[in-house]
Each structure stands twice: as C-alpha cells, then as structure tokens.
C-alpha cells in the first residue's frame, strides 16, 4: 500500500516556458514551443468558443500592439475566459511566442522589438512575473 502512495504523489515539473494554468510569454528562440501554433486571430476564436486546446502556442502578438482596438479586444476576451481556463482539468498550457526581448519598466514589462516597445500589461494585466530573461508568466 505504501508503494501506491508514493506513485500517486509523483509530481513532474513542467518544462521552462510551459507552466500550466498561466499564460507563458516567451522569446521564441529561447524555449521549446508547442507544435500546435496558431495566430492571435485564431486564438481569439478559440477563446470565444471556449475551445482552447490543452497545449497551444500563440504567435503574432507583436502585430496586435499596432492596433489599439486589437489590444483591447484580445485583453477583453482573455479576461472573459479566465474562469473557464482556471477551472479546466487539466489546466491548459498557453504560450505566447514573441520576437524581441523583455524590458522591465517600473512595475510593468515591455516587449522590445527591433523598433518599438509595447507594454505587456495592456494584454496580460498587471500581475506579470519574470521567470527568466526570456520567460514571463501571467495568470489567466
């Protein structure tokens, strides 16, 4: 009986950049990305339909910041979907693969591309945490 308990308590650590139950914002060349990759527009449809897969990598976040309405819409959809995502079993693992790097600015993080800086809190809210230089997380 003791043997069964030990096996039941076995916990596996997630790979860096792949923490379940949070948005993983990663620099695309620094972490392994999920094979299932979708553009932001398709991810928005998944949120609207409550049809987010267990593992998904969202690409094209930088282009969203070029349109304030797109930023607002994505943020609104993510906020509306938070409860559904938080209560799923297993918790989904969602990556946002970005090009560029992350810069800390006061209490916020910015995505630095070749020519611009974008405040990530506009999409992910204020509770962004740095896990490493190329990996941030934000709660659903």
N, C-alpha and C positions, 0 to 999 in steps of 0.2 A: 504494500500500500504506500509506503514511503517513496518507492520508486516512481509511482504515478504522480505524486505531488510534485516531485522535482521536475518531471517532464512538463507538467501543466504550468509551472512557473517560469518556464524558459521564455526569455524575452529577447528579441532580436533588435539590435539598434538599426535605425534607418541609415541609409547611405547619406552622406553630406549632400545637401541640396534637395533632399527628398523626404522632408518631415511631414508625416500625415497630419491632417487636421489644421493646417495653416497654409497660407499662400507662401510659396518659396520663390523669391525673386532672385534669380541667379544670372551671373555673367555667363553667356552661353559657352564660351571656350574653356571655362574653369571647372565645370561639373558635368557628370553624365546626365544626359537628358533622356526623358522617356521617348520611346519610339512614336507614340501617338501624339503627333503635333498638330495643333490647329491654330488658325489665325484668330485674332481677337474677335472678329465679327462672328465666327462660328462658335466661339466660347460664349459670347453673349446669348446666342440662340440656345445653347445648352443650359445656361442659367434660367432663361425664360421658360424652357420646357421641363425644368428640373430633371435634366438628363445628363448630368456630369459624370463621366466615367471614373472608375477608381483611381486611375493614373492618367494624367494628361499634362502636356506641355503646351503652353500658350505662347505664340510667337507674334512679334509685331507691336509690342507695347509702345515703343518709341514713337511710332507713327500716330498713335492715339493722341498723344500730347500736342499734336499740331492743330487739333480742333477742340476748343473748349467744350462744345456740346458733346463730343465723343467721350471726353473725360468724365463729364457729369453723368452721362448715360451709363457708362461702364461702372462707375462708382455706385450709382443708384441700384443697378442690377445686382452687384456684389453684396450690397447691404441687405437687399430684399431676400437674397438667397442664403444669407448667413445661417439662419436657424436650420434650414433644411440640410445644409452641408455639415453643420456641427452635430446633428443627431443621427447621421448615417452610420451604419456599421457594415463594413469597416469604414473608418474615416477616409475620405478621398485625399489623394496627394496631388496637389496642383502646383505646377511650376510655371513661372513666367520667365522665359529665357530672353535676356536683353543683350544688346550690343552696347559696349561702353564700360563705364565703371561707376561705382557708387561714391558719393561725396557726402560727408556729414555737414549739415548746416544748422547750427543751433540745435533745436530739438527735432529736426527733420533730416531726411535723407533725400539726395537728389541723384537722378540718373544723368551722368555726364556722357553725352555723345560727342562726336567729333566737333560739332558746332554749337550745341545747346546744353542747358541744364534744365531738368524737369523735376519738379517737386513730387516725389512718390506718394506723399500723404494725400494728394488730390485724388488718387485712386484707392489707396490702401488704408487710409485713415492715419491717425497719429500713433498707433501702437506698433510701429515698425521696430524690429530688433535686428542688430547685426550679429550674425553667426560666425562670419569670417569676412575677409576683404571682398569676396565676390558672391556673398550669400546673405540675403536678408530674409526675414520672415515677418508675416503679418497675420493676425488672427482672421478667421472667416468673419 
